[in-house]
Amino acid sequence: MKYLPLIALALGLIACSDGRFEPGGSFLNPLCMPDGSVVYYEYANKGGQYDEVKATAANCPWNKKS
């Protein structure tokens, strides 16, 4: 019960975001951009359109083979 306010806050923040969830990734296994940065949301460009997503799981540092 003591975690219920934290869960409600997290869900509220997610609901208020401007972007949309990018399919294919998750909180525990997100997608990454070519530079290795983590991507959870896709945001529209200035024209309101969604460009082609460059994020893939293969770009994540923990998925690259040394």
PDB file of N, CA, C and O in Angstrom:
ATOM      1  N   MET A   1       0.805  -1.190   0.000  1.00  0.00           N
ATOM      2  CA  MET A   1       0.000   0.000   0.000  1.00  0.00           C
ATOM      3  C   MET A   1       0.852   1.260   0.000  1.00  0.00           C
ATOM      4  O   MET A   1       0.424   2.289  -0.523  1.00  0.00           O
ATOM      5  N   LYS A   2       2.058   1.203   0.580  1.00  0.00           N
ATOM      6  CA  LYS A   2       2.859   2.417   0.657  1.00  0.00           C
ATOM      7  C   LYS A   2       3.439   2.804  -0.707  1.00  0.00           C
ATOM      8  O   LYS A   2       3.885   3.939  -0.879  1.00  0.00           O
ATOM      9  N   TYR A   3       3.443   1.897  -1.666  1.00  0.00           N
ATOM     10  CA  TYR A   3       3.947   2.203  -3.007  1.00  0.00           C
ATOM     11  C   TYR A   3       2.859   2.685  -3.958  1.00  0.00           C
ATOM     12  O   TYR A   3       3.154   3.124  -5.070  1.00  0.00           O
ATOM     13  N   LEU A   4       1.623   2.607  -3.532  1.00  0.00           N
ATOM     14  CA  LEU A   4       0.508   3.002  -4.375  1.00  0.00           C
ATOM     15  C   LEU A   4       0.598   4.463  -4.834  1.00  0.00           C
ATOM     16  O   LEU A   4       0.333   4.730  -6.006  1.00  0.00           O
ATOM     17  N   PRO A   5       0.956   5.418  -3.974  1.00  0.00           N
ATOM     18  CA  PRO A   5       1.101   6.802  -4.453  1.00  0.00           C
ATOM     19  C   PRO A   5       2.198   6.961  -5.506  1.00  0.00           C
ATOM     20  O   PRO A   5       2.055   7.758  -6.433  1.00  0.00           O
ATOM     21  N   LEU A   6       3.279   6.216  -5.367  1.00  0.00           N
ATOM     22  CA  LEU A   6       4.355   6.284  -6.365  1.00  0.00           C
ATOM     23  C   LEU A   6       3.906   5.726  -7.711  1.00  0.00           C
ATOM     24  O   LEU A   6       4.233   6.283  -8.759  1.00  0.00           O
ATOM     25  N   ILE A   7       3.172   4.645  -7.680  1.00  0.00           N
ATOM     26  CA  ILE A   7       2.655   4.061  -8.918  1.00  0.00           C
ATOM     27  C   ILE A   7       1.667   5.013  -9.573  1.00  0.00           C
ATOM     28  O   ILE A   7       1.688   5.186 -10.792  1.00  0.00           O
ATOM     29  N   ALA A   8       0.797   5.634  -8.774  1.00  0.00           N
ATOM     30  CA  ALA A   8      -0.171   6.588  -9.315  1.00  0.00           C
ATOM     31  C   ALA A   8       0.540   7.792  -9.922  1.00  0.00           C
ATOM     32  O   ALA A   8       0.131   8.282 -10.975  1.00  0.00           O
ATOM     33  N   LEU A   9       1.594   8.274  -9.277  1.00  0.00           N
ATOM     34  CA  LEU A   9       2.370   9.394  -9.809  1.00  0.00           C
ATOM     35  C   LEU A   9       3.032   9.016 -11.132  1.00  0.00           C
ATOM     36  O   LEU A   9       3.001   9.802 -12.079  1.00  0.00           O
ATOM     37  N   ALA A  10       3.617   7.848 -11.212  1.00  0.00           N
ATOM     38  CA  ALA A  10       4.264   7.397 -12.444  1.00  0.00           C
ATOM     39  C   ALA A  10       3.252   7.282 -13.583  1.00  0.00           C
ATOM     40  O   ALA A  10       3.533   7.710 -14.703  1.00  0.00           O
ATOM     41  N   LEU A  11       2.107   6.725 -13.317  1.00  0.00           N
ATOM     42  CA  LEU A  11       1.074   6.603 -14.349  1.00  0.00           C
ATOM     43  C   LEU A  11       0.563   7.973 -14.779  1.00  0.00           C
ATOM     44  O   LEU A  11       0.272   8.183 -15.957  1.00  0.00           O
ATOM     45  N   GLY A  12       0.455   8.899 -13.843  1.00  0.00           N
ATOM     46  CA  GLY A  12       0.032  10.252 -14.178  1.00  0.00           C
ATOM     47  C   GLY A  12       1.039  10.964 -15.061  1.00  0.00           C
ATOM     48  O   GLY A  12       0.659  11.663 -16.000  1.00  0.00           O
ATOM     49  N   LEU A  13       2.327  10.792 -14.767  1.00  0.00           N
ATOM     50  CA  LEU A  13       3.360  11.406 -15.596  1.00  0.00           C
ATOM     51  C   LEU A  13       3.381  10.817 -17.004  1.00  0.00           C
ATOM     52  O   LEU A  13       3.588  11.540 -17.978  1.00  0.00           O
ATOM     53  N   ILE A  14       3.174   9.547 -17.108  1.00  0.00           N
ATOM     54  CA  ILE A  14       3.132   8.900 -18.419  1.00  0.00           C
ATOM     55  C   ILE A  14       1.936   9.403 -19.220  1.00  0.00           C
ATOM     56  O   ILE A  14       2.046   9.635 -20.424  1.00  0.00           O
ATOM     57  N   ALA A  15       0.814   9.571 -18.566  1.00  0.00           N
ATOM     58  CA  ALA A  15      -0.397  10.025 -19.251  1.00  0.00           C
ATOM     59  C   ALA A  15      -0.273  11.462 -19.741  1.00  0.00           C
ATOM     60  O   ALA A  15      -0.932  11.848 -20.707  1.00  0.00           O
ATOM     61  N   CYS A  16       0.559  12.247 -19.090  1.00  0.00           N
ATOM     62  CA  CYS A  16       0.704  13.662 -19.451  1.00  0.00           C
ATOM     63  C   CYS A  16       1.813  13.901 -20.470  1.00  0.00           C
ATOM     64  O   CYS A  16       2.031  15.049 -20.858  1.00  0.00           O
ATOM     65  N   SER A  17       2.505  12.892 -20.909  1.00  0.00           N
ATOM     66  CA  SER A  17       3.595  13.093 -21.855  1.00  0.00           C
ATOM     67  C   SER A  17       3.056  13.435 -23.241  1.00  0.00           C
ATOM     68  O   SER A  17       1.947  13.045 -23.605  1.00  0.00           O
ATOM     69  N   ASP A  18       3.857  14.169 -24.003  1.00  0.00           N
ATOM     70  CA  ASP A  18       3.449  14.586 -25.341  1.00  0.00           C
ATOM     71  C   ASP A  18       3.693  13.513 -26.391  1.00  0.00           C
ATOM     72  O   ASP A  18       3.091  13.551 -27.464  1.00  0.00           O
ATOM     73  N   GLY A  19       4.555  12.573 -26.101  1.00  0.00           N
ATOM     74  CA  GLY A  19       4.925  11.570 -27.088  1.00  0.00           C
ATOM     75  C   GLY A  19       4.027  10.356 -27.044  1.00  0.00           C
ATOM     76  O   GLY A  19       3.027  10.320 -26.327  1.00  0.00           O
ATOM     77  N   ARG A  20       4.397   9.382 -27.810  1.00  0.00           N
ATOM     78  CA  ARG A  20       3.660   8.126 -27.804  1.00  0.00           C
ATOM     79  C   ARG A  20       4.660   7.018 -27.520  1.00  0.00           C
ATOM     80  O   ARG A  20       5.848   7.158 -27.814  1.00  0.00           O
ATOM     81  N   PHE A  21       4.192   5.940 -26.960  1.00  0.00           N
ATOM     82  CA  PHE A  21       5.083   4.818 -26.701  1.00  0.00           C
ATOM     83  C   PHE A  21       5.535   4.243 -28.031  1.00  0.00           C
ATOM     84  O   PHE A  21       4.728   4.035 -28.937  1.00  0.00           O
ATOM     85  N   GLU A  22       6.801   3.995 -28.138  1.00  0.00           N
ATOM     86  CA  GLU A  22       7.335   3.397 -29.358  1.00  0.00           C
ATOM     87  C   GLU A  22       7.246   1.881 -29.215  1.00  0.00           C
ATOM     88  O   GLU A  22       7.844   1.317 -28.299  1.00  0.00           O
ATOM     89  N   PRO A  23       6.527   1.223 -30.086  1.00  0.00           N
ATOM     90  CA  PRO A  23       6.408  -0.225 -29.980  1.00  0.00           C
ATOM     91  C   PRO A  23       7.755  -0.921 -30.188  1.00  0.00           C
ATOM     92  O   PRO A  23       8.589  -0.460 -30.968  1.00  0.00           O
ATOM     93  N   GLY A  24       7.947  -1.993 -29.508  1.00  0.00           N
ATOM     94  CA  GLY A  24       9.154  -2.789 -29.676  1.00  0.00           C
ATOM     95  C   GLY A  24      10.081  -2.711 -28.491  1.00  0.00           C
ATOM     96  O   GLY A  24      10.900  -3.610 -28.302  1.00  0.00           O
ATOM     97  N   GLY A  25       9.986  -1.682 -27.691  1.00  0.00           N
ATOM     98  CA  GLY A  25      10.818  -1.554 -26.505  1.00  0.00           C
ATOM     99  C   GLY A  25       9.950  -1.611 -25.269  1.00  0.00           C
ATOM    100  O   GLY A  25       8.724  -1.533 -25.344  1.00  0.00           O
ATOM    101  N   SER A  26      10.597  -1.747 -24.140  1.00  0.00           N
ATOM    102  CA  SER A  26       9.872  -1.731 -22.880  1.00  0.00           C
ATOM    103  C   SER A  26      10.737  -1.028 -21.850  1.00  0.00           C
ATOM    104  O   SER A  26      11.880  -0.668 -22.134  1.00  0.00           O
ATOM    105  N   PHE A  27      10.198  -0.833 -20.658  1.00  0.00           N
ATOM    106  CA  PHE A  27      10.947  -0.156 -19.610  1.00  0.00           C
ATOM    107  C   PHE A  27      12.206  -0.931 -19.241  1.00  0.00           C
ATOM    108  O   PHE A  27      13.253  -0.327 -19.008  1.00  0.00           O
ATOM    109  N   LEU A  28      12.124  -2.233 -19.185  1.00  0.00           N
ATOM    110  CA  LEU A  28      13.274  -3.053 -18.806  1.00  0.00           C
ATOM    111  C   LEU A  28      14.162  -3.422 -19.989  1.00  0.00           C
ATOM    112  O   LEU A  28      15.306  -3.831 -19.789  1.00  0.00           O
ATOM    113  N   ASN A  29      13.671  -3.288 -21.198  1.00  0.00           N
ATOM    114  CA  ASN A  29      14.454  -3.576 -22.397  1.00  0.00           C
ATOM    115  C   ASN A  29      14.133  -2.524 -23.459  1.00  0.00           C
ATOM    116  O   ASN A  29      13.429  -2.809 -24.428  1.00  0.00           O
ATOM    117  N   PRO A  30      14.654  -1.298 -23.272  1.00  0.00           N
ATOM    118  CA  PRO A  30      14.306  -0.209 -24.191  1.00  0.00           C
ATOM    119  C   PRO A  30      15.048  -0.304 -25.517  1.00  0.00           C
ATOM    120  O   PRO A  30      15.970  -1.103 -25.679  1.00  0.00           O
ATOM    121  N   LEU A  31      14.628   0.521 -26.449  1.00  0.00           N
ATOM    122  CA  LEU A  31      15.328   0.667 -27.717  1.00  0.00           C
ATOM    123  C   LEU A  31      16.366   1.777 -27.568  1.00  0.00           C
ATOM    124  O   LEU A  31      16.245   2.620 -26.679  1.00  0.00           O
ATOM    125  N   CYS A  32      17.380   1.786 -28.425  1.00  0.00           N
ATOM    126  CA  CYS A  32      18.428   2.796 -28.359  1.00  0.00           C
ATOM    127  C   CYS A  32      18.663   3.410 -29.732  1.00  0.00           C
ATOM    128  O   CYS A  32      18.494   2.755 -30.761  1.00  0.00           O
ATOM    129  N   MET A  33      19.054   4.678 -29.727  1.00  0.00           N
ATOM    130  CA  MET A  33      19.419   5.385 -30.947  1.00  0.00           C
ATOM    131  C   MET A  33      20.815   4.941 -31.378  1.00  0.00           C
ATOM    132  O   MET A  33      21.509   4.284 -30.602  1.00  0.00           O
ATOM    133  N   PRO A  34      21.246   5.284 -32.605  1.00  0.00           N
ATOM    134  CA  PRO A  34      22.569   4.870 -33.063  1.00  0.00           C
ATOM    135  C   PRO A  34      23.717   5.334 -32.166  1.00  0.00           C
ATOM    136  O   PRO A  34      24.770   4.696 -32.147  1.00  0.00           O
ATOM    137  N   ASP A  35      23.535   6.437 -31.416  1.00  0.00           N
ATOM    138  CA  ASP A  35      24.589   6.901 -30.510  1.00  0.00           C
ATOM    139  C   ASP A  35      24.569   6.177 -29.168  1.00  0.00           C
ATOM    140  O   ASP A  35      25.426   6.440 -28.324  1.00  0.00           O
ATOM    141  N   GLY A  36      23.619   5.274 -28.949  1.00  0.00           N
ATOM    142  CA  GLY A  36      23.545   4.494 -27.724  1.00  0.00           C
ATOM    143  C   GLY A  36      22.591   5.056 -26.688  1.00  0.00           C
ATOM    144  O   GLY A  36      22.419   4.448 -25.632  1.00  0.00           O
ATOM    145  N   SER A  37      21.962   6.198 -26.951  1.00  0.00           N
ATOM    146  CA  SER A  37      21.039   6.775 -25.977  1.00  0.00           C
ATOM    147  C   SER A  37      19.716   6.008 -25.982  1.00  0.00           C
ATOM    148  O   SER A  37      19.245   5.552 -27.024  1.00  0.00           O
ATOM    149  N   VAL A  38      19.138   5.879 -24.804  1.00  0.00           N
ATOM    150  CA  VAL A  38      17.922   5.097 -24.615  1.00  0.00           C
ATOM    151  C   VAL A  38      16.701   5.893 -25.078  1.00  0.00           C
ATOM    152  O   VAL A  38      16.620   7.102 -24.861  1.00  0.00           O
ATOM    153  N   VAL A  39      15.751   5.201 -25.718  1.00  0.00           N
ATOM    154  CA  VAL A  39      14.534   5.823 -26.234  1.00  0.00           C
ATOM    155  C   VAL A  39      13.333   5.101 -25.637  1.00  0.00           C
ATOM    156  O   VAL A  39      13.203   3.883 -25.761  1.00  0.00           O
ATOM    157  N   TYR A  40      12.449   5.869 -24.982  1.00  0.00           N
ATOM    158  CA  TYR A  40      11.201   5.319 -24.473  1.00  0.00           C
ATOM    159  C   TYR A  40       9.998   5.856 -25.234  1.00  0.00           C
ATOM    160  O   TYR A  40       8.991   5.160 -25.364  1.00  0.00           O
ATOM    161  N   TYR A  41      10.086   7.081 -25.738  1.00  0.00           N
ATOM    162  CA  TYR A  41       8.967   7.735 -26.412  1.00  0.00           C
ATOM    163  C   TYR A  41       9.382   8.241 -27.776  1.00  0.00           C
ATOM    164  O   TYR A  41      10.558   8.510 -28.021  1.00  0.00           O
ATOM    165  N   GLU A  42       8.426   8.366 -28.645  1.00  0.00           N
ATOM    166  CA  GLU A  42       8.639   8.987 -29.947  1.00  0.00           C
ATOM    167  C   GLU A  42       7.851  10.294 -29.940  1.00  0.00           C
ATOM    168  O   GLU A  42       6.667  10.304 -29.604  1.00  0.00           O
ATOM    169  N   TYR A  43       8.501  11.390 -30.308  1.00  0.00           N
ATOM    170  CA  TYR A  43       7.861  12.701 -30.331  1.00  0.00           C
ATOM    171  C   TYR A  43       7.675  13.163 -31.765  1.00  0.00           C
ATOM    172  O   TYR A  43       8.470  12.833 -32.645  1.00  0.00           O
ATOM    173  N   ALA A  44       6.631  13.919 -31.985  1.00  0.00           N
ATOM    174  CA  ALA A  44       6.360  14.458 -33.321  1.00  0.00           C
ATOM    175  C   ALA A  44       7.334  15.583 -33.647  1.00  0.00           C
ATOM    176  O   ALA A  44       7.812  16.278 -32.750  1.00  0.00           O
ATOM    177  N   ASN A  45       7.628  15.762 -34.942  1.00  0.00           N
ATOM    178  CA  ASN A  45       8.475  16.875 -35.356  1.00  0.00           C
ATOM    179  C   ASN A  45       7.647  18.163 -35.382  1.00  0.00           C
ATOM    180  O   ASN A  45       6.486  18.166 -34.972  1.00  0.00           O
ATOM    181  N   LYS A  46       8.241  19.246 -35.860  1.00  0.00           N
ATOM    182  CA  LYS A  46       7.553  20.543 -35.862  1.00  0.00           C
ATOM    183  C   LYS A  46       6.279  20.527 -36.696  1.00  0.00           C
ATOM    184  O   LYS A  46       5.350  21.285 -36.420  1.00  0.00           O
ATOM    185  N   GLY A  47       6.226  19.680 -37.702  1.00  0.00           N
ATOM    186  CA  GLY A  47       5.040  19.576 -38.554  1.00  0.00           C
ATOM    187  C   GLY A  47       3.963  18.669 -37.987  1.00  0.00           C
ATOM    188  O   GLY A  47       2.905  18.513 -38.597  1.00  0.00           O
ATOM    189  N   GLY A  48       4.212  18.068 -36.829  1.00  0.00           N
ATOM    190  CA  GLY A  48       3.236  17.181 -36.213  1.00  0.00           C
ATOM    191  C   GLY A  48       3.287  15.758 -36.735  1.00  0.00           C
ATOM    192  O   GLY A  48       2.446  14.937 -36.368  1.00  0.00           O
ATOM    193  N   GLN A  49       4.256  15.452 -37.582  1.00  0.00           N
ATOM    194  CA  GLN A  49       4.399  14.106 -38.148  1.00  0.00           C
ATOM    195  C   GLN A  49       5.450  13.319 -37.365  1.00  0.00           C
ATOM    196  O   GLN A  49       6.324  13.901 -36.723  1.00  0.00           O
ATOM    197  N   TYR A  50       5.356  12.022 -37.426  1.00  0.00           N
ATOM    198  CA  TYR A  50       6.336  11.148 -36.799  1.00  0.00           C
ATOM    199  C   TYR A  50       7.284  10.642 -37.878  1.00  0.00           C
ATOM    200  O   TYR A  50       6.870   9.951 -38.809  1.00  0.00           O
ATOM    201  N   ASP A  51       8.566  10.995 -37.742  1.00  0.00           N
ATOM    202  CA  ASP A  51       9.571  10.559 -38.704  1.00  0.00           C
ATOM    203  C   ASP A  51       9.863   9.079 -38.517  1.00  0.00           C
ATOM    204  O   ASP A  51       9.394   8.453 -37.566  1.00  0.00           O
ATOM    205  N   GLU A  52      10.639   8.534 -39.430  1.00  0.00           N
ATOM    206  CA  GLU A  52      11.046   7.133 -39.313  1.00  0.00           C
ATOM    207  C   GLU A  52      11.889   6.960 -38.053  1.00  0.00           C
ATOM    208  O   GLU A  52      12.793   7.754 -37.793  1.00  0.00           O
ATOM    209  N   VAL A  53      11.598   5.942 -37.286  1.00  0.00           N
ATOM    210  CA  VAL A  53      12.307   5.694 -36.040  1.00  0.00           C
ATOM    211  C   VAL A  53      13.622   4.987 -36.336  1.00  0.00           C
ATOM    212  O   VAL A  53      13.653   3.977 -37.040  1.00  0.00           O
ATOM    213  N   LYS A  54      14.699   5.524 -35.795  1.00  0.00           N
ATOM    214  CA  LYS A  54      16.021   4.930 -35.987  1.00  0.00           C
ATOM    215  C   LYS A  54      16.440   4.081 -34.795  1.00  0.00           C
ATOM    216  O   LYS A  54      17.525   3.499 -34.799  1.00  0.00           O
ATOM    217  N   ALA A  55      15.602   4.007 -33.789  1.00  0.00           N
ATOM    218  CA  ALA A  55      15.933   3.273 -32.575  1.00  0.00           C
ATOM    219  C   ALA A  55      15.695   1.776 -32.766  1.00  0.00           C
ATOM    220  O   ALA A  55      14.648   1.355 -33.257  1.00  0.00           O
ATOM    221  N   THR A  56      16.683   0.992 -32.371  1.00  0.00           N
ATOM    222  CA  THR A  56      16.565  -0.464 -32.392  1.00  0.00           C
ATOM    223  C   THR A  56      17.244  -1.039 -31.155  1.00  0.00           C
ATOM    224  O   THR A  56      18.050  -0.363 -30.516  1.00  0.00           O
ATOM    225  N   ALA A  57      16.928  -2.258 -30.824  1.00  0.00           N
ATOM    226  CA  ALA A  57      17.570  -2.910 -29.687  1.00  0.00           C
ATOM    227  C   ALA A  57      19.039  -3.191 -29.974  1.00  0.00           C
ATOM    228  O   ALA A  57      19.844  -3.260 -29.045  1.00  0.00           O
ATOM    229  N   ALA A  58      19.399  -3.352 -31.231  1.00  0.00           N
ATOM    230  CA  ALA A  58      20.794  -3.642 -31.590  1.00  0.00           C
ATOM    231  C   ALA A  58      21.716  -2.460 -31.325  1.00  0.00           C
ATOM    232  O   ALA A  58      22.926  -2.650 -31.201  1.00  0.00           O
ATOM    233  N   ASN A  59      21.181  -1.240 -31.235  1.00  0.00           N
ATOM    234  CA  ASN A  59      21.999  -0.064 -30.960  1.00  0.00           C
ATOM    235  C   ASN A  59      22.372   0.076 -29.491  1.00  0.00           C
ATOM    236  O   ASN A  59      23.264   0.858 -29.160  1.00  0.00           O
ATOM    237  N   CYS A  60      21.719  -0.655 -28.609  1.00  0.00           N
ATOM    238  CA  CYS A  60      21.989  -0.541 -27.175  1.00  0.00           C
ATOM    239  C   CYS A  60      23.354  -1.145 -26.848  1.00  0.00           C
ATOM    240  O   CYS A  60      23.699  -2.214 -27.351  1.00  0.00           O
ATOM    241  N   PRO A  61      24.130  -0.459 -26.007  1.00  0.00           N
ATOM    242  CA  PRO A  61      25.471  -0.962 -25.663  1.00  0.00           C
ATOM    243  C   PRO A  61      25.466  -2.354 -25.077  1.00  0.00           C
ATOM    244  O   PRO A  61      26.401  -3.123 -25.300  1.00  0.00           O
ATOM    245  N   TRP A  62      24.410  -2.698 -24.317  1.00  0.00           N
ATOM    246  CA  TRP A  62      24.387  -4.030 -23.690  1.00  0.00           C
ATOM    247  C   TRP A  62      24.031  -5.129 -24.680  1.00  0.00           C
ATOM    248  O   TRP A  62      24.146  -6.309 -24.349  1.00  0.00           O
ATOM    249  N   ASN A  63      23.599  -4.770 -25.892  1.00  0.00           N
ATOM    250  CA  ASN A  63      23.307  -5.774 -26.908  1.00  0.00           C
ATOM    251  C   ASN A  63      24.430  -5.927 -27.933  1.00  0.00           C
ATOM    252  O   ASN A  63      24.402  -6.841 -28.757  1.00  0.00           O
ATOM    253  N   LYS A  64      25.424  -5.027 -27.879  1.00  0.00           N
ATOM    254  CA  LYS A  64      26.538  -5.110 -28.835  1.00  0.00           C
ATOM    255  C   LYS A  64      27.561  -6.121 -28.358  1.00  0.00           C
ATOM    256  O   LYS A  64      27.887  -6.208 -27.174  1.00  0.00           O
ATOM    257  N   LYS A  65      28.046  -6.865 -29.303  1.00  0.00           N
ATOM    258  CA  LYS A  65      29.071  -7.874 -28.980  1.00  0.00           C
ATOM    259  C   LYS A  65      30.441  -7.228 -29.091  1.00  0.00           C
ATOM    260  O   LYS A  65      30.712  -6.484 -30.033  1.00  0.00           O
ATOM    261  N   SER A  66      31.292  -7.511 -28.135  1.00  0.00           N
ATOM    262  CA  SER A  66      32.651  -6.929 -28.134  1.00  0.00           C
ATOM    263  C   SER A  66      33.589  -7.688 -29.031  1.00  0.00           C
ATOM    264  O   SER A  66      34.761  -7.330 -29.142  1.00  0.00           O
TER     265      SER A  66
END
